[in-house]
């Protein structure tokens, strides 16, 4: 809903989806309100009490206004407050829940709980992440004149339990910040003064859109230090967007051209890759597409070693499919390797070693080479990695196979250590064996089948049955960026 101009507005004891203000607003009072997001695009004096925003986009945006919040409760994995353009915000008392596993898998792996950009901020609130939830990667990103300061969740004082943290900080343009400045992190928005824009673009809130074709370009030129940097483009939510937005990156190695699928954009950051600035720096250019709508939102550059410090393995990938295997065998069927007769096996589900899991058994006393659990009929586009939660008996290795879009099978052999539960991580590249379909060793997307097997030569003791429990399986990936050309410096234009 739009907030009317000039007059004071009071909203009490209600729920709504979105509120966006207009120029020349009067004062805004919200009391006991549950909502999606509040976007104060224009300076306004605002009082919020018993405030519960929940949205996949930034929940509260304050651009240049004065905002007081007494009692904040929120969840959903997105920035809770974006305080910018000389705004002043004070939050007195609040509770922020961390993201659950499904949100973490599809959200920004470097998301800040709060961002403060050239503004003043005072915050007292508590965060919680327990059970299947996790903390926000960053407590706060404070940026001044393009220089970012990062406050990690681990920097916050702990409450009575380690999964809980406390914000109790003041950030002032005149009095300093609790975080030290870093040149390792840079975020540039397309609407910032230093961004070179050519052609016809339309401003939509904090980003630009165009339908003007190749004559329309936006060029980001971040000021970066030496060394490798990971680059991301933010992709806003659009009713219609192009699947093939040309992006050109000039760097020390020459020029790299990519196609970015903006249809996946819901305010997400799409990783472009890792690049090193050249002698003349680094530049990223978006180019319009004839007959299509494209958006220019923001570019983020983070030193590679800082990314490695902040992220757990595979945290930057989306979860394409998750199979819990707690209430059954999840669509898997039993294979006893009939092309090599003699093996016998079973596939059941139930409790196993304090978890619910699928249970695969194998007996090779009569011969055979493998027993497997297999699932086909899938369509997992851009799969990049596989995670398995397994427990084994009488096994030193298991096998994994995937079926690609050409009908080609790819196989890997994974070592098993110890007798407890362990998570196996497999990057779906450079398979150890392949056959059928294209038969070229290249994984042709999408992935259409998965197979987990007990190999006869993977037993600890021959002549005895082997058991493999699987409590969960995840397929990760979903990149929206395709690489077209990598040119050397003398080839780049």
Secondary structure, 3 states (H helix, E strand, C coil): CEECECCCEEEEEEEEEEEEECCCECCEEEEEEEEEEEEECCCCEEEEEEEEEECCCCCEEEECCEEEEEEEEEECCCCCEEEECCCEEEEEEEEEECECHHHHHHCCCCCEEEEEECCEEEEEEEEECCCCCECCCEEEEEEECCEEEEEEHHHCEECCCCCEEEEEEEEECCCECCCCEECCEEEEECCCCCCEEECCCEEECCEEEECCHHHCEEEECCCCCCCEEEEEEEECCCCCCCCCEEEEEEECCEEEEEEECHHHCCCEEEEEEEEECECCECEEEEECCCCCCEEECEEEEEEHHHHHHHCCCCCCCEEEEEECCCCCCCCCEEECCCCCCCCEEEEEEEEECCEEEEEEEEECCCCCCEEEEEEEEEEECCEEEEEEEEEEECECEEEEEEECCCCCEEEEEEECCCCCCEEEEEECCCCCEEECCCCCCCCCCCEEEEEEEEEHHHECCCCCCEEEEEEEEEEEECCCEEEEEEECCCCCC
